[in-house]
Amino acid sequence: MNTHRTETVVNPDGTLLLKDLPFQPGDVVEVFIQKPTSSPISKEQGAYSLRGTAIRYDEPTAPVAEDDWTALR
């Protein structure tokens, strides 16, 4: 099975135009339409939006969830 993935925008009249498909004219194809579940990352936001932000650790060597251990006794 040859699978091809592409993204496009629905035209105002509710139609889609698919160009440059890797199939031959007359080939039977199966079409699935799916809206993305999450919005794509914009170029302005960037893939690493937290890069360069300040990082601060409060008591980095303190045990994690120390109070939870005493609650289990």
trRosetta pair geometry for C-beta under 8 A, 3 or more apart (Angstrom, degrees):
i j d omega theta_ij theta_ji phi_ij phi_ji
2 22 7.1 -121 159 102 129 113
2 23 7.4 154 96 -88 133 88
4 21 6.3 130 97 -152 163 77
4 22 5.3 168 -87 32 139 106
4 23 7.5 -119 -2 -33 144 96
6 18 6.6 120 75 -140 146 97
6 21 7.9 -98 -13 -98 147 76
8 16 5.7 106 96 -156 135 100
8 17 6.9 -157 -172 63 150 59
8 18 6.6 -124 -24 -91 155 66
10 14 6.4 -10 177 -137 112 35
10 15 7.4 141 -162 67 70 24
10 16 6.1 -54 -110 -76 61 82
11 14 6.8 -46 75 30 78 17
11 15 4.8 -13 44 61 123 75
11 16 7.0 -174 -2 -83 92 30
11 17 7.0 61 -41 -11 125 98
16 33 7.7 -163 -29 -109 155 123
18 21 5.7 44 139 -57 111 114
21 29 7.9 -55 173 -67 146 166
23 27 4.3 -118 174 56 113 148
23 29 6.0 -73 -83 -66 174 126
24 27 4.9 109 60 -36 74 112
36 39 7.1 116 104 -96 124 28
36 40 6.9 3 134 -43 170 83
41 45 5.4 -123 -170 83 81 120
41 46 7.0 -48 161 102 120 14
41 47 5.7 102 112 -91 160 58
41 49 7.9 -141 -151 -40 119 112
42 45 4.6 91 58 7 85 101
43 46 7.0 34 -177 -74 36 55
45 49 5.3 -29 173 -87 81 121
46 49 5.4 148 71 -76 90 63
46 51 7.6 -81 123 26 137 116
48 51 3.9 40 137 -27 114 121
50 53 5.1 -68 -169 17 67 128
57 60 4.0 36 141 -75 136 104
59 62 3.8 22 145 -12 119 125
62 66 7.1 -74 165 -31 94 131
63 66 4.5 100 86 -77 112 98
63 69 7.9 -24 139 -7 142 139
65 68 4.1 -11 166 17 104 126
65 69 7.0 118 121 -26 82 82
66 69 6.1 -50 -165 21 40 113
66 70 7.5 28 149 -10 66 102
67 70 6.1 -58 -156 37 42 106
67 71 6.5 46 148 -26 70 107
68 71 5.5 -54 -150 31 36 117
68 72 6.9 36 155 -23 65 103
69 72 6.1 -58 -160 28 33 110
69 73 7.7 41 147 -32 61 97
70 73 5.9 -39 -162 9 45 117
